[in-house]
Amino acid sequence: MYDLAEAMQLSIEKVLELIDYRQRRSVESLEGLLVDGNAFEHLSFVSLFEAQVQADVERASQMSALIQEAIATALTPRQQEVVRLRYGFDEGPCKVRSHGEVASLLGVYPNAVHMSDRRARERLSSALAPVVAASEGECSA
């Protein structure tokens, strides 16, 4: 899903909104409106697309849960706070703040936020390495 949103240069919410609109309006595809005689192929394509989108949503949800668990178990309370504020985990997607903004919120120097962020990313990278390796194995199979 994230790949689709990135390729279309849209937010995930917008992609989900478009899919929801398609389901409510029963639009098959623009190509189906232009080319006659291939209705079955178009319906198959739409069904496969919807199945892939649903699988992507489920994978994203699972990955989000794993990341939240890693944040809770691998990071110090201060690192958790910095990561949540910096990357907006509690505020929805695309809410990324600079080190300076986070420092201002926490009342510390930006360099302290930068160092805490760097250490947190190192810890998360180590904690999530087995998950990343497993997911790469799925893709190549």
C-alpha positions as CSV (number, residue, x, y, z in Angstrom):
1,M,0.0,0.0,0.0
2,Y,2.8,2.4,0.9
3,D,4.5,1.6,-2.4
4,L,1.3,2.4,-4.3
5,A,0.8,5.6,-2.4
6,E,4.4,6.6,-3.0
7,A,4.2,5.7,-6.7
8,M,1.0,7.8,-7.1
9,Q,2.5,10.5,-4.9
10,L,-0.6,10.4,-2.7
11,S,-1.0,9.8,1.0
12,I,-2.2,6.4,2.2
13,E,-5.4,8.0,3.4
14,K,-6.1,9.3,-0.1
15,V,-5.4,5.9,-1.7
16,L,-7.8,4.3,0.8
17,E,-10.3,7.0,0.0
18,L,-10.1,6.3,-3.7
19,I,-10.5,2.6,-3.1
20,D,-13.5,3.2,-0.9
21,Y,-15.0,5.5,-3.6
22,R,-14.4,2.8,-6.2
23,Q,-16.3,0.3,-4.1
24,R,-19.2,2.7,-3.4
25,R,-19.5,3.8,-7.0
26,S,-18.8,0.4,-8.6
27,V,-16.2,1.8,-11.0
28,E,-14.2,-0.9,-12.7
29,S,-11.4,1.0,-14.4
30,L,-10.9,3.9,-16.8
31,E,-9.5,1.5,-19.3
32,G,-12.7,-0.6,-19.1
33,L,-14.7,2.5,-20.1
34,L,-12.5,2.9,-23.2
35,V,-12.1,-0.6,-24.4
36,D,-15.1,-2.9,-25.2
37,G,-15.3,-6.6,-24.9
38,N,-12.9,-7.2,-22.0
39,A,-15.2,-6.8,-19.0
40,F,-14.2,-10.1,-17.4
41,E,-10.5,-9.2,-17.6
42,H,-11.2,-5.8,-16.0
43,L,-13.2,-7.3,-13.2
44,S,-10.3,-9.8,-12.6
45,F,-7.8,-7.0,-12.5
46,V,-9.8,-4.9,-10.1
47,S,-10.3,-8.0,-7.8
48,L,-6.6,-8.7,-7.8
49,F,-5.8,-5.1,-7.1
50,E,-8.2,-5.0,-4.2
51,A,-6.8,-8.2,-2.8
52,Q,-3.3,-6.8,-3.0
53,V,-4.3,-3.5,-1.4
54,Q,-6.0,-5.5,1.5
55,A,-2.9,-7.6,1.9
56,D,-0.8,-4.4,2.0
57,V,-3.0,-2.9,4.6
58,E,-2.7,-6.0,6.8
59,R,1.1,-6.1,6.4
60,A,1.3,-2.4,7.2
61,S,-0.8,-3.0,10.3
62,Q,1.4,-5.9,11.4
63,M,4.5,-3.9,10.8
64,S,3.2,-0.9,12.7
65,A,2.4,-3.2,15.7
66,L,5.9,-4.7,15.5
67,I,7.5,-1.2,15.4
68,Q,5.3,-0.1,18.4
69,E,6.4,-3.2,20.3
70,A,10.1,-2.5,19.5
71,I,9.7,1.1,20.6
72,A,8.2,0.0,23.9
73,T,10.8,-2.7,24.6
74,A,14.1,-1.6,23.1
75,L,14.1,2.1,23.9
76,T,14.5,4.1,27.1
77,P,11.5,6.2,28.1
78,R,13.3,9.4,26.8
79,Q,14.1,7.7,23.4
80,Q,10.5,6.6,23.2
81,E,9.3,10.1,23.7
82,V,11.8,11.5,21.1
83,V,10.8,8.9,18.5
84,R,7.1,9.4,19.0
85,L,7.4,13.2,18.8
86,R,9.9,13.2,15.9
87,Y,8.1,10.7,13.7
88,G,4.5,11.3,14.7
89,F,3.6,7.7,15.7
90,D,0.8,8.9,17.9
91,E,-0.4,11.6,15.4
92,G,-0.9,9.7,12.2
93,P,1.3,9.4,9.1
94,C,3.4,12.3,7.7
95,K,3.7,14.2,10.9
96,V,7.5,14.4,11.0
97,R,9.2,17.1,13.1
98,S,12.7,18.4,13.0
99,H,15.2,18.0,15.8
100,G,14.7,21.6,16.6
101,E,10.9,21.3,16.9
102,V,11.2,18.3,19.2
103,A,13.8,20.1,21.3
104,S,11.5,23.0,21.7
105,L,8.6,20.7,22.8
106,L,10.9,19.0,25.3
107,G,12.7,22.1,26.5
108,V,16.2,20.7,25.6
109,Y,18.9,21.5,23.0
110,P,18.4,20.2,19.4
111,N,21.7,18.3,19.7
112,A,20.4,16.3,22.6
113,V,17.4,15.3,20.5
114,H,19.6,14.4,17.6
115,M,21.8,12.1,19.7
116,S,18.8,10.5,21.4
117,D,17.2,10.0,17.9
118,R,20.4,8.5,16.5
119,R,20.7,6.0,19.4
120,A,17.1,5.1,19.2
121,R,17.3,4.4,15.5
122,E,20.4,2.2,16.1
123,R,18.5,0.2,18.8
124,L,15.4,-0.1,16.7
125,S,17.5,-1.3,13.7
126,S,19.0,-4.0,15.9
127,A,15.6,-5.0,17.4
128,L,13.9,-5.1,14.0
129,A,16.7,-6.8,12.0
130,P,15.2,-10.3,12.3
131,V,11.8,-9.0,11.2
132,V,13.3,-7.2,8.2
133,A,15.4,-10.3,7.3
134,A,12.2,-12.5,7.5
135,S,10.2,-10.1,5.3
136,E,13.0,-10.0,2.7
137,G,12.9,-13.8,2.6
138,E,9.2,-13.7,1.9
139,C,9.7,-11.4,-1.1
140,S,12.4,-13.5,-2.7
141,A,10.5,-16.8,-2.3
